[in-house]
Amino acid sequence: MNSQHPTTTGKRLSANKRSGFTLIELMITIAVAAILLTIAVPSFLEATLSSKLRATANNLASSAFLARSEAIKRNTPATLCASSNGTSCTGSWDQGWIVTLADGTIIHQQGKVPNGFRVIGAVTTLSFQPSGVGATTADFTVCRESPSVGSQERAVNISATGRPSVEKTTNGACG
C-alpha cells in the first residue's frame, strides 16, 4: 500500500478537522467569567478601601513620628499641623499637613487625602518639645465619606509622650 495515497495524506485529514470554540462553549466561558467577576469585584473594592485608609493613617502617624524625632534631634520644638497650602498652619487635616520647626522651617509636607476620605481630629496643631513629649494627646479618625460611608476606618492616637499608634476600627465616625 502506498503511504502517499491522496485520501490518507496529512493535508486532506487536516482540512476536515476544525479548530475553535462552539457557541455553547463560548457562552459557558462568558458565564463563568461573569460569576467570578461578581464575586471578585466587591472584595477588590474593600481591599482598595482598606489600603487607602491604612496609607493615609500611616502617613499621619509617620508625620507625628517625624515631628517628634526632629524635635529631639535638633533640640528645638517641632509642630505637626493641618495645612491647606503646604506652607502655613491653616485649614483642615483633609487638605493635608506639614511638619515645621520653631524657626518656621518646613521639613515635611503631606498633600490632601484621597477624594472621598476624611481625617477628623479635634485639634489642628500638635507641638513636640525637644524632649519629644507632646503638649496634649490627640485622636484622629481616617474614614471614607463618599460615595458611601465605609464600614472600615482607622484611629490614629498620639499619646501625651508623643508616640503615635494606628488601629483599625468600625465606629462609623464619618456617618
GIBELWO-V754812 format. One record per run of one state. SS is the DSSP state (alpha for helix, beta for strand, coil for the rest). FROM is the first residue (numbers start at 1). LEN is the number of residues. If there is no record, write none. Layout:
# GIBELWO-V754812
<<SS & FROM & LEN> <SS & FROM & LEN>>
This chain:
# GIBELWO-V754812
<<coil & 1 & 9> <alpha & 10 & 7> <coil & 17 & 6> <alpha & 23 & 52> <coil & 75 & 3> <beta & 78 & 5> <coil & 83 & 10> <alpha & 93 & 3> <coil & 96 & 1> <beta & 97 & 5> <coil & 102 & 4> <beta & 106 & 5> <coil & 111 & 6> <beta & 117 & 5> <coil & 122 & 3> <beta & 125 & 4> <coil & 129 & 5> <beta & 134 & 1> <coil & 135 & 3> <beta & 138 & 7> <coil & 145 & 8> <beta & 153 & 6> <coil & 159 & 5> <beta & 164 & 6> <coil & 170 & 6>>
